[in-house]
Structure formats: structure tokens, C-alpha cells
Amino acid sequence: MVVLDVVVTDSHGQPVRGLTGRDFRVIENGVEQKLASFEAPPLPRSQLSQGRETISGSRDNSIPARNIMVLDELNTGVFDEAYARQSLEKYLRKHGPVLNQPTSLLIVGQERLEFAHDYTRDAAALKDALKGHHAELPFSQMTGGAYRAVDRLAKTLWVLEQIASANRHYAGRKNVIWIGSGFPQLNLRSLAAQDRRNFADAISTLAHELSEARLVVYTIDPQGLEVAPTAYEDLFGDPTTGELLFEGLAPQTGGKIFRLQNQIDEAIAESSEDGAAYYTLTYNPNNHNWDGQFRNVRVVVEGRGLQTRARKGYYAVAESPLSAGEVDDAMSKALMSPIPYRGLDLHATVTQADEGAGKYVLRVDGDALNWQSLASGKRRCQVTVVTATMGAGAQFATHNVRELEAVAEAQNFRKPSDKPVVFSFVAELPRDTHYVKVVVRDSTNGNIGTTNISKDTIKLR
């Protein structure tokens, strides 16, 4: 099933509500498709509850798109970086104290990706997180020439892959608002033809992964006046710099490009609000030949002069269970990532059970678990759990992997959302543990949840 989040705007660029499924046509490689489902936009912002500020594993469709703010210090010049920070602070001042949409903050530094703040609608909390991060001089841009540019390119790709992996099984649309220069300036003509093709293919694959996770990219270049309408396909016709390729991610995923614009705070606001009124369409493709080729998708609203924006397509790859190696890779990515995975809503505690060991109790939202019916009539779910204890300096001390299951009698099986599913076990817990990273993966559907247990909450004897 293909999922399309579609923004519809009028001739003035304003979002349009009130459409029905009959107003939309979806065309894949020139063939019209039959809609399987249709969802109208979430509630208007004025009708949303202002009470809950932090969003964890919610799947409440009344919440508009969540925003992931990414401040790019890796590829942005020092003066542009300072202006980007000032513009983000200005946006938070103007649109606080309670933001319309849950917003998180990531900072791409010279050496690491920092998860500065989780989803919140508290503008002051995001401002404090931003001020708590000391800006870094872009040393990697000052030395090393093309070699360092390629290194920065690899790091930027890694960050985007981390965002895609962490959000792949998290419901709803997410706006990735990238504030910075994106990929480093790199003369692609200087590369061999095969290297250029490989690079273009990597960007296309990344755009597909982002779209599959329902991530929509907005690129805001602080070099500072118009929204660039250039199509992604055109960018690859004669690419000269990495910047153009990076910006090409935006239209591929259904987002926008902002460049040559001085009012960066307004560009942030427009990106943030763009997903406040989106329609969700799904369809099962008529073409069942899963040959791995890219299929172009176009969404049309007939006869009203309206504009639509959605992902440009997808790769026709048949879904299949992951191999053991691919499962290990997915778990390793979740364990190492600073970004929380929310495919499973997960809460964890640990109490010291013995010298060097702790009793772990995990509470998992049963809605996202796959429940199998057994021949006996019972219901069962299975998960893989990794616990890793971290010492000072975020160094791995110990790690433990185990397979667990929960079984419920048929007569006692309730709706999974009624109460969490509880798993408990004993695993290593050194006394000098600084915090514990917990990763849980549903063994059937692949949903992953992660959480950290801080030292302050570990109950020691």
C-alpha cells in the first residue's frame, strides 16, 4: 500500500480544506489508481488541546504534522550559522509560548549529531535547549578541501538516514525543517561519470527512505528571495554543486526549497505550518510487478485551479521479512542513534536485584505489537530486547540481547490499548552505570522503540 500525504493550496498559497476523496485523482506512471482510503486534514489549530506539551508515542490523528528542526552547523558558514540561530530564536519568540505543532530540535555539529530536545510545544524549552548548545566554528570547511567536503557529505547523509530510520514506524507526517546549507559545495563535474551516477542514485534512495517514513523535507538556506520551484529531475540534468542535490530532496518528498530569502524566521514558520492541513490518501498499485524500479506518482485535484504537493513516487520493492543480518543492523542503528525510535511506545525502569545485576521492567503499548492467534486460542506477541549499560563519557560497558514473549488467554485478551504489555527480566547492571539504553523490536512487524534509563532513576540497593 502506498501512503500519500498531500498538501492542497489555492492560488494564494493558502491551504484548502473541505475536499473529499472524490476530488482527488492519483496517477502512477500514467495509470489512474483506485483510492483505498482517504483522511481529511487534522483539526484546525484553534481546536487543538493546549494542555499536552510533550508528545512521545502518540498516534492521535488530530495532531497536525510534527516538526523536526535541524540546525546544520556542519556545512554552514560561521556568519550564516549565527544568523540561522538568531532566526530560529526569533521564530520561537513570535510563535510561542505554546507552538501550534509538537517540535523537536536536532543540531548537526562538526563531530556529532545532538538530540537537543524531544517533541514539545513549549517554545521556551526549545529556546533554552538552543542556548544550552555552544556554537562551533566550522573547522571542517576551513581545511582539507575536497576531501573534507566528501567527509561532510557522508556525515550529512548519515544524519538524514538516522532521521529516516528513527521515524520509519512512527505514525503521521513529520516535517524535517533543515536550516543550513545542506550538502557541502562540491563540483560534481570533477567526479568520474560513474561516481556522479552513484551519488545521484544515493540521493534518490534517501529521498525514497524519507518518504516511506512520511518525512517531508524543507530546506532553508540562511545565506539569504523566493521559493525555488525547480523540479528534482531538472537538478540532475546538469548538477554542479552538492547544495543543489541536497535541495532536490525537498520536492522529491513533497516539501519546499527556500533560498535567496532574508526572512529566515518566516521561512521556518511557513515550513512549520505547511503540514497543518494535509490529506492522507492510500492505494494498492494496479501494477503488481515488484521489479525495484522507480514509479512516478502524481496527485491531481480536478477543475479548481488548485495546486497539490506530495511525494514524487516510490521504488517498487516487494515487502519481505528481514534477514538475521538486517535485523541486527536495524537493532544496532537504534542502539547507536541519539534520536529516539517511536515505533513502539516504551517505558522502562530498572532496580538493582543483586551485585552487578538489575531487574528490568518494560511497559510497551500493545497497539503497535503484532498479536498472533495460537491453535489453543491464546494470543501471543514476541519481541527482541537489547539493554546496554553506559559508563562515564557514554562508553559502552555491557550489553544483553534476549527474545521475550507475552501470552494472553483468549478470554482475558483485551484491546491492547487498554493497558501496556509488561516484560520483566534480570540483566547486567554495573554499579558505575551512567545510564541504560533500551531497544525493543517487535519480532514480526519490525516496529522499534527506544528509551534511556537515567542514573537518577535507577534504584540501587
C-alpha positions in Angstrom: 0.0 0.0 0.0 1.3 3.5 -1.0 0.7 6.3 1.5 0.5 9.9 0.2 0.3 12.9 2.4 -1.0 15.7 0.2 -1.0 19.4 0.8 -3.5 21.3 -1.4 -3.2 25.1 -1.8 -5.1 27.8 -3.6 -3.8 30.5 -5.9 -2.6 32.5 -2.9 -0.7 29.6 -1.4 -3.2 29.1 1.4 -4.2 25.5 2.5 -7.5 24.2 1.2 -9.8 22.2 3.5 -13.2 20.6 2.8 -12.2 18.3 -0.1 -13.4 14.7 -0.3 -11.8 11.6 -1.7 -13.9 12.1 -4.9 -12.0 15.3 -5.6 -8.6 13.5 -5.9 -7.0 11.5 -8.7 -3.8 9.5 -8.2 -1.9 8.7 -11.3 1.1 6.2 -11.2 3.2 6.0 -14.3 0.3 7.4 -16.3 -2.3 4.9 -15.0 -5.0 6.1 -12.7 -5.2 4.3 -9.3 -8.2 3.5 -7.1 -8.1 5.0 -3.6 -8.1 2.5 -0.8 -8.7 5.1 2.0 -9.0 8.9 2.5 -8.4 11.0 5.5 -9.3 14.7 5.8 -6.8 17.1 7.4 -6.4 17.1 11.2 -8.4 19.6 13.3 -7.7 23.3 12.8 -5.0 24.6 15.2 -7.6 26.6 17.1 -9.4 23.4 18.1 -6.4 21.5 19.3 -5.8 20.9 23.0 -3.2 23.2 24.5 -2.6 21.0 27.6 -0.2 18.4 26.4 3.2 19.8 25.6 5.4 16.8 25.1 4.5 14.2 22.6 6.0 10.7 22.9 4.4 7.8 21.2 1.0 9.4 20.4 -0.9 8.3 17.3 -3.6 10.9 17.7 -4.5 11.9 14.1 -6.0 15.2 15.4 -2.4 16.4 15.9 -1.0 18.1 12.8 2.3 17.2 11.4 5.2 17.2 13.9 8.2 19.3 13.2 11.8 18.2 13.4 14.0 21.3 13.4 17.6 20.6 12.2 20.2 23.2 12.7 23.1 22.5 10.4 26.4 23.7 11.8 28.5 21.2 9.8 28.0 22.7 6.4 27.1 26.3 7.2 29.5 29.3 7.3 30.1 30.9 10.6 28.1 34.1 9.9 25.3 32.3 8.3 25.2 29.9 11.2 24.9 32.8 13.7 22.0 34.2 11.6 20.3 30.9 11.4 20.4 30.6 15.2 19.0 34.1 15.6 16.3 33.4 13.1 15.2 30.2 14.9 15.1 32.1 18.2 13.1 34.8 16.6 10.6 32.2 15.2 10.2 30.7 18.7 9.6 34.1 20.3 7.0 35.1 17.7 5.1 31.7 17.7 5.3 30.9 21.5 4.8 30.4 24.3 2.8 27.4 23.0 3.7 26.3 19.5 0.9 25.1 17.2 2.7 21.8 16.5 4.9 19.4 18.5 8.5 20.3 17.6 11.9 18.7 18.3 15.4 20.1 17.8 18.4 18.4 16.3 21.8 20.0 15.9 24.3 18.7 13.4 27.8 19.6 14.8 31.3 19.1 13.5 31.7 15.8 15.3 28.3 14.5 16.3 24.5 14.7 16.0 22.9 16.2 19.1 19.3 15.4 20.0 18.8 18.8 21.8 15.1 18.4 22.7 12.3 16.0 22.3 8.9 16.9 20.8 7.3 19.7 22.7 5.0 22.7 22.1 6.8 24.7 24.8 8.8 27.4 22.8 10.8 28.4 25.9 12.0 24.8 26.4 13.3 24.8 22.8 15.0 28.2 23.2 16.7 27.0 26.4 17.9 23.9 24.6 19.3 26.1 21.7 21.0 28.4 24.1 22.5 25.5 26.0 24.3 24.4 22.9 27.5 26.3 22.2 28.0 27.1 18.6 31.0 25.5 16.9 33.4 27.1 14.4 33.1 25.2 11.1 36.7 24.0 11.1 36.0 21.2 8.6 35.1 23.9 6.0 38.4 25.7 6.6 40.7 22.8 6.0 41.0 19.8 3.8 39.5 21.0 0.6 37.6 18.4 -1.5 38.5 15.6 0.9 36.8 17.3 3.9 33.8 18.2 1.6 33.3 14.5 0.8 33.6 13.7 4.5 31.0 16.3 5.4 28.7 14.9 2.7 28.9 11.4 4.2 28.1 12.8 7.6 25.1 14.7 6.3 23.8 11.6 4.5 24.2 9.7 7.7 22.2 12.2 9.7 19.3 12.0 7.2 19.4 8.2 7.3 19.3 8.3 11.1 16.2 10.6 11.0 14.5 8.2 8.4 15.3 5.1 10.4 14.1 6.5 13.7 10.8 7.6 12.2 10.1 4.8 9.8 7.4 3.1 12.0 6.2 6.3 13.7 2.7 7.2 12.5 1.8 10.5 10.9 3.5 13.2 8.8 6.7 14.7 10.1 8.2 17.9 8.6 12.1 17.9 8.6 13.0 21.6 8.6 16.7 21.8 7.7 18.2 25.2 8.5 21.6 25.4 6.9 23.5 24.9 3.7 22.9 21.2 3.5 25.4 19.2 1.4 28.8 20.9 1.0 29.7 22.8 -2.1 31.2 20.1 -4.4 31.9 20.3 -8.1 30.3 17.1 -9.3 31.8 17.6 -12.8 35.2 16.8 -11.2 34.0 13.3 -10.3 34.0 10.3 -12.6 30.7 9.7 -14.5 30.0 6.5 -12.5 30.7 8.3 -9.3 28.2 11.0 -10.3 25.6 8.4 -11.1 26.2 6.6 -7.8 25.8 9.9 -6.0 22.6 10.7 -7.7 21.2 7.2 -7.0 22.1 7.5 -3.3 20.2 10.8 -3.1 17.2 9.2 -4.8 17.3 6.2 -2.5 17.5 8.5 0.5 14.5 10.6 -0.7 12.6 7.3 -1.0 13.5 6.3 2.6 12.4 9.7 3.9 9.1 9.5 2.0 8.5 5.9 3.3 8.8 7.2 6.8 6.4 10.0 6.0 9.1 12.6 6.4 8.7 15.8 4.3 11.9 17.9 3.8 12.1 21.7 3.8 15.5 23.2 3.1 16.2 26.7 4.3 19.5 28.3 3.2 20.4 31.1 5.6 22.7 32.7 3.0 19.8 34.7 2.2 14.2 35.7 -2.0 11.7 33.3 -3.4 10.6 29.6 -3.0 12.6 27.8 -5.7 10.2 25.8 -7.9 12.9 23.8 -9.7 11.9 20.2 -10.1 14.2 17.5 -8.7 14.6 15.9 -12.1 15.9 19.1 -13.5 18.6 19.3 -10.8 20.1 16.1 -12.0 20.2 17.3 -15.6 23.3 19.4 -15.0 24.3 19.2 -11.4 27.2 21.3 -10.4 27.1 21.5 -6.6 26.1 19.4 -3.7 23.8 22.2 -2.5 21.5 21.7 -5.5 21.4 18.0 -4.9 20.5 18.5 -1.2 17.7 20.9 -2.1 16.4 18.3 -4.5 15.3 16.2 -1.5 12.6 18.7 -0.8 10.4 18.4 -3.9 11.0 14.7 -4.0 9.4 14.2 -0.6 6.7 16.8 -1.1 8.4 19.7 0.7 9.8 23.1 -0.4 13.0 24.8 -1.1 13.7 28.2 0.5 16.8 30.1 -0.7 17.8 33.7 -1.5 15.4 34.8 1.3 16.4 37.1 4.1 13.5 36.5 6.4 14.6 33.1 7.6 12.2 33.1 10.6 9.3 33.5 8.1 10.6 30.6 6.0 10.7 28.4 9.2 7.1 29.4 10.1 5.9 28.6 6.5 7.6 25.2 6.6 6.2 24.5 10.1 2.6 25.4 9.1 2.7 23.8 5.7 1.7 20.4 7.1 -1.1 21.7 9.4 -3.7 20.8 6.7 -2.7 17.7 4.8 -4.9 14.9 3.3 -3.8 11.3 3.6 -4.5 9.0 0.6 -3.7 5.4 0.2 -3.9 3.0 -2.7 -2.8 -0.5 -3.7 -0.9 -0.2 -7.0 -2.5 -1.8 -10.1 1.0 -2.9 -11.2 2.0 -5.9 -9.1 5.4 -6.4 -10.8 7.8 -5.5 -7.9 10.8 -5.0 -10.1 12.6 -2.4 -7.9 12.0 0.4 -10.5 11.0 3.9 -9.5 7.4 4.7 -10.2 6.3 8.3 -10.7 3.2 9.3 -8.8 1.1 12.4 -9.4 -1.9 13.7 -7.4 -4.4 15.9 -9.1 -7.4 17.9 -7.9 -9.6 18.4 -10.9 -11.2 21.6 -12.2 -10.5 24.0 -9.4 -7.1 25.5 -10.3 -5.7 24.1 -7.1 -2.1 23.0 -6.5 -1.1 19.8 -4.9 2.2 18.8 -3.3 3.1 15.2 -2.3 6.0 12.7 -2.7 7.1 12.2 -6.3 7.0 8.4 -6.2 8.4 5.2 -4.8 10.6 2.2 -5.6 8.5 -0.9 -6.4 10.2 -3.2 -3.9 8.2 -6.2 -2.6 8.0 -6.3 1.2 9.7 -9.3 2.7 10.9 -10.3 6.2 14.3 -9.0 7.1 17.2 -11.4 7.2 19.0 -12.0 10.5 21.8 -9.7 9.4 19.3 -6.9 8.5 17.6 -7.3 11.9 21.0 -7.0 13.6 21.7 -3.9 11.6 18.4 -2.3 12.4 18.9 -3.0 16.1 22.4 -1.7 16.0 21.3 1.6 14.4 18.6 2.1 17.0 21.1 1.4 19.8 23.7 3.9 18.5 21.3 6.6 17.3 20.8 9.7 19.5 17.3 10.0 18.1 14.5 8.1 19.9 12.7 5.4 17.9 8.9 5.6 18.4 7.5 2.7 16.5 6.7 1.2 20.0 5.7 3.5 22.9 8.1 2.2 25.5 8.7 3.0 29.2 11.4 1.2 31.2 12.6 1.0 34.8 15.4 -0.9 36.5 16.0 -1.8 40.1 19.3 -3.4 41.4 18.5 -7.0 42.0 21.9 -8.2 43.0 25.5 -7.1 42.8 26.2 -6.3 39.2 22.6 -7.2 38.1 19.3 -5.4 37.8 15.7 -6.3 37.4 14.3 -4.6 34.3 10.6 -3.9 33.8 9.4 -2.8 30.3 5.9 -1.4 29.6 5.1 -1.4 25.9 2.0 0.0 24.1 0.2 -3.2 22.9 -1.4 -1.4 19.9 1.9 -1.4 17.9 2.7 -5.1 18.7 1.7 -7.9 16.4 -0.5 -10.4 18.2 -0.6 -13.9 16.7 -3.5 -16.4 17.3 -2.3 -19.7 18.6 -4.0 -23.1 18.0 -5.0 -23.1 21.7 -6.9 -19.9 21.2 -4.4 -17.9 23.1 -2.8 -14.7 21.8 1.0 -14.1 21.7 3.5 -11.4 20.8 7.2 -11.7 20.6 9.9 -9.0 21.0 13.7 -8.7 20.8 15.2 -6.6 23.6 18.6 -5.1 23.9 19.9 -3.4 27.1 23.2 -1.6 27.0 24.7 0.0 30.1 26.7 3.1 29.5 29.6 4.4 31.7 31.0 7.9 32.0 31.6 9.5 28.7 28.8 7.5 27.0 31.1 4.5 26.7 29.5 1.0 26.4 30.1 -1.1 29.5 27.8 -4.2 28.9 25.1 -5.2 26.6 22.5 -8.0 26.7 20.2 -9.4 23.9 17.2 -11.6 24.6 13.9 -12.8 23.0 10.8 -12.4 25.1 7.1 -13.2 24.6 3.8 -12.3 26.2 0.9 -14.8 26.0 -2.7 -14.0 27.0 -5.6 -16.3 27.4 -8.3 -15.9 24.8 -11.0 -14.9 27.4 -8.6 -12.5 29.1 -7.3 -10.8 25.9 -8.4 -7.2 25.9 -8.0 -4.4 23.4 -4.2 -3.8 23.5 -4.6 -0.1 24.2 -6.4 -0.9 27.5 -3.1 -1.4 29.3 0.6 -1.8 28.4 2.2 -5.2 27.9 4.7 -5.8 30.6 8.0 -7.6 30.2 10.5 -8.3 33.0 13.9 -9.9 33.2 17.2 -9.7 35.0 20.3 -8.5 33.2 23.7 -6.9 34.0 23.8 -3.6 35.8 27.3 -2.4 36.9 27.3 0.0 39.9 29.1 2.7 37.9 26.3 2.7 35.2 25.7 6.3 34.0 22.5 5.4 32.0 21.0 2.4 30.3 19.8 2.4 26.6 16.9 0.0 25.9 15.8 -1.1 22.5 12.7 -3.2 21.9 11.7 -4.6 18.4 8.6 -6.5 17.6 9.8 -9.7 16.0 7.0 -9.8 13.4 6.2 -6.3 12.2 9.6 -4.7 12.9 8.3 -1.8 15.0 11.1 -0.4 17.2 11.0 1.6 20.4 13.9 3.0 22.4 14.3 4.8 25.7 17.1 5.8 28.1 17.0 5.0 31.9 19.0 7.7 33.6 21.3 7.1 36.6 19.0 9.2 38.8 16.0 6.8 38.2 18.0 3.6 38.8 17.1 2.2 42.2 20.2 0.9 43.8 20.4 -1.1 47.0 
